[in-house]
Amino acid sequence: MLEEEYQPRRKLPDHLKKQPEPERPFEYEIRDAVPADLPYIRAIYNHYVLNTVVTFDEQEMTLRTLRHKFTTARRLGMPYIVAVSPSGQILGYAYVFPWKEKAAYRYTVENSIYLGPASTGKGLGRALLGALIERSKEAGLKEIIAVIADKGAEASIALHKQFGFVEGGHMGKVGFKFNRWIGTVLMQKSLK
């Protein structure tokens, strides 16, 4: 070995090192969903179907089923919104849907919020839920119900509490997915 190989390597002073680019801020716009968004919404939802217990669906949602749900919500004047990145990528979505089919329930809805896996933990769920509540008020709705899995969705329960949802009940072991029983937490917010 050469003598210089035994010498410690010289290091470039910090002020001369190339600095990493600062991380881009997490930016998005919330807007009404349009039919062209549905394939991306479906991809987000199906991620949760296949990998989590936050939805009790066990089969991937078809585009036809999603399109029917979307058009029904829109026909009833209910909000269905998406969060979109500056490049146009759908980052997450939220909507409300009739709680029950009976006419007396017409002012009560169930909410749903789903985020793309890379969009979690950045405040997007909070932004979508806030926008969804405001748009639900504007639509003349009176009560929002959240049905949340009692295991694996603790962040969703905490988020709903922050917006004034109160727990209305707990149903244990009503769903069976991934070879285990899951219950639901019912939460409610009045929009009066």
C-alpha positions in Angstrom: 0.0 0.0 0.0 1.0 3.5 -0.6 1.6 5.9 2.3 -1.2 8.2 1.3 -3.7 5.3 1.6 -3.0 5.3 5.3 -3.7 9.0 5.7 -7.3 9.9 6.6 -9.3 11.1 3.7 -9.8 14.8 3.4 -13.3 16.0 3.7 -14.9 18.9 1.9 -15.9 21.6 4.3 -19.7 21.8 4.9 -20.0 25.2 3.2 -18.6 23.8 0.0 -20.8 20.7 -0.1 -23.7 20.6 -2.4 -26.8 21.2 -0.2 -29.8 19.0 -0.8 -32.8 20.6 -2.4 -35.4 21.5 0.2 -38.4 19.3 0.3 -41.3 20.6 -1.8 -44.3 21.7 0.2 -47.3 19.4 0.2 -49.7 21.4 -2.0 -53.2 20.6 -3.2 -56.4 22.0 -4.3 -59.8 20.8 -3.1 -62.5 20.7 -5.8 -65.7 18.9 -6.8 -65.0 15.5 -8.3 -65.7 14.9 -11.9 -66.4 11.6 -13.8 -62.8 11.6 -15.2 -61.5 11.3 -11.5 -63.3 8.0 -10.9 -60.6 5.6 -12.0 -58.1 7.3 -9.6 -60.7 7.4 -6.8 -61.3 3.7 -7.4 -57.5 2.9 -7.2 -57.3 4.7 -3.9 -60.3 2.9 -2.5 -59.2 -0.5 -3.7 -55.9 -0.1 -1.9 -57.9 0.1 1.3 -60.1 -2.9 0.3 -57.1 -5.1 -0.3 -54.8 -4.0 2.5 -56.8 -2.7 5.5 -59.9 -3.1 7.6 -61.0 0.5 7.4 -63.5 -0.7 4.8 -65.4 -3.9 5.2 -65.5 -4.4 1.4 -63.6 -7.6 0.5 -63.9 -7.3 -3.2 -62.3 -4.5 -5.3 -64.9 -1.9 -6.3 -65.7 -1.9 -10.0 -65.8 1.3 -12.0 -69.4 0.7 -12.8 -70.4 0.5 -9.1 -68.3 3.6 -8.3 -69.9 5.5 -11.2 -73.4 4.6 -9.9 -72.6 5.8 -6.4 -71.0 9.0 -7.7 -73.9 9.9 -10.0 -76.4 9.1 -7.2 -74.6 11.4 -4.7 -74.4 14.2 -7.3 -78.1 13.8 -8.4 -79.1 14.2 -4.7 -77.0 17.3 -4.4 -74.5 15.8 -2.0 -70.9 16.8 -2.0 -68.2 14.6 -3.6 -64.8 16.2 -3.5 -61.2 15.4 -4.4 -57.8 16.8 -3.4 -55.6 17.3 -6.4 -51.9 18.0 -6.6 -50.5 20.8 -8.7 -49.6 18.2 -11.3 -53.2 17.0 -11.4 -52.8 13.8 -9.4 -55.8 12.8 -7.2 -54.4 12.6 -3.6 -57.6 11.8 -1.8 -61.3 12.2 -1.8 -64.3 12.6 0.4 -68.1 12.4 0.0 -71.3 11.9 1.8 -74.1 9.4 0.9 -77.5 8.8 2.3 -77.4 7.1 5.7 -80.4 5.0 4.9 -82.9 4.7 2.0 -86.0 5.5 3.9 -87.3 9.0 3.2 -87.3 10.2 6.8 -83.4 9.9 6.8 -83.1 12.3 3.8 -81.2 14.9 5.9 -78.8 12.4 7.4 -75.7 11.2 5.6 -72.7 9.0 6.1 -69.3 10.4 5.3 -66.3 8.7 3.7 -62.7 10.0 3.4 -59.9 8.1 1.7 -56.3 9.3 1.1 -53.7 8.0 -1.3 -51.1 6.1 0.7 -48.4 8.7 0.1 -50.8 11.5 1.2 -51.4 10.4 4.8 -50.1 12.2 7.8 -49.8 15.6 6.0 -53.1 17.2 7.1 -55.0 16.3 4.0 -57.7 14.3 5.9 -58.4 17.3 8.0 -58.7 19.6 5.0 -61.0 17.2 3.2 -63.2 16.7 6.3 -63.5 20.4 6.9 -64.4 21.1 3.3 -66.9 18.2 3.3 -68.6 19.5 6.4 -69.0 23.0 4.9 -70.3 21.7 1.7 -72.8 19.4 3.5 -74.1 22.4 5.4 -74.5 24.3 2.1 -76.4 21.4 0.7 -78.9 21.6 3.6 -77.9 18.4 5.3 -78.4 18.2 9.0 -76.6 15.2 10.4 -73.4 13.4 9.4 -72.7 9.9 10.6 -69.2 8.3 10.5 -69.0 4.6 10.7 -65.4 3.8 11.6 -63.6 0.4 12.2 -62.7 0.0 15.9 -59.3 -1.3 15.0 -56.9 0.1 12.5 -58.6 3.4 12.1 -57.7 5.2 15.3 -56.5 8.3 13.4 -59.9 8.6 11.7 -61.6 8.5 15.1 -59.3 11.2 16.5 -59.8 13.3 13.4 -63.6 13.1 13.7 -63.4 14.1 17.3 -61.4 17.2 16.4 -64.3 18.3 14.2 -66.9 17.8 17.0 -68.2 14.4 16.1 -69.4 12.5 19.2 -69.4 8.8 19.7 -73.0 7.5 19.4 -72.3 3.9 19.9 -70.0 0.9 19.4 -70.9 -2.3 17.8 -68.4 -5.1 18.4 -67.6 -7.9 16.0 -69.9 -7.0 13.2 -67.4 -7.5 10.4 -65.1 -10.4 9.6 -62.2 -9.6 7.3 -58.7 -11.0 7.1 -59.7 -13.8 9.4 -60.5 -11.6 12.3 -63.5 -9.9 13.8 -63.8 -6.1 13.6 -66.3 -3.8 15.3 -67.4 -0.3 14.4 -67.6 3.0 16.2 -70.5 5.2 15.3 -69.9 9.0 15.5 -72.3 11.8 14.7 -72.1 15.5 14.1 -75.0 17.9 13.9 -74.8 20.6 11.2 -77.4 22.9 12.8 
